[in-house]
Amino acid sequence: MREHLAQEMKDPTSVIWGELWTVDYVHVCGEVNAKNSFGAYTGRQIFYSNGGVGALLPGHPLWKLEDLANCSGGARRLILPADPAPN
C-alpha cells in the first residue's frame, strides 16, 4: 500500500510517513507528507484504504466523505508509528 501511494506522489523519494492506524480492523488509515512540483512539502494528508493494494487521498475521484469518517471514528489502533522527522 505504501509503495503504491508513494508512486502517486510528484516526488516519491520525498515521502515522509505519519502514523498508520485502523479503527475497525478493516479500514487502514494513515498520514503522508511529500513534496509538490515546487519542491515544497504539502503538509500531512490523511489517506485511506479498505484493505486493497491501493490507497486514496482526498481529491481522488473515488474518495468519499465517509472514508474520512472511517479514519476518524472510534479509537485508533496503531499499526506503525510515524517516520522520524527529517533534519
Summary of the structure (lengths in Angstrom):
residues: 87
radius of gyration: 12.6
end to end distance: 25.8
largest distance: 37.0
contacts: 216
relative contact order: 0.26
helix: 20%
strand: 29%
